[in-house]
Amino acid sequence: MKQWKHLTGSDFKSMDPANTVVVVTCSPLEVHGPHLPTITDIHEAECLIARAVTLLEPKHPDLNFVQLPPIYASADVVPHIGSLTFRTSTIVAVLEDLGRSLAAQGFRHIWVSSFHGGPRHFVSIEKAAARCNRRYGTQMVSVFSLMLQRLTGG
């Protein structure tokens, strides 16, 4: 998987946005007790998306997977010193702006990965995805929601 932060103008010029899946992690920096680092949710979300891409790349060699740097924004974090929390409206606005920006460049396939179980957080991701899909013609999805849906049978 290519890293967006390392791509050049020439890389983007040679890329076909129609065959590119842009992935981004949107999870919190959150305290998980005395034993885990605040980046735990981000790390788990990035591992989830990396595994999905590893399984999909051989089956879809025509697709390019490009990973954006993570967005450290989340609602419903544990209220401890070290946890950063954002309003749900901020999460929706950031992801909607991201979708608008990517759509304007021709990118349509956008996967938002998370590994944070706060309901207001993943509902914010779903809300942003629905708005982007309706307004900008993207196919933005919440990978965490898809996983939960599969695990719970809907």
Helices and strands as residue ranges (DSSP letters): E 2-3, G 4-6, H 9-14, G 17-19, E 20-25, H 40-56, E 64-67, H 88-104, E 109-113, H 119-136, E 139-142, H 143-152
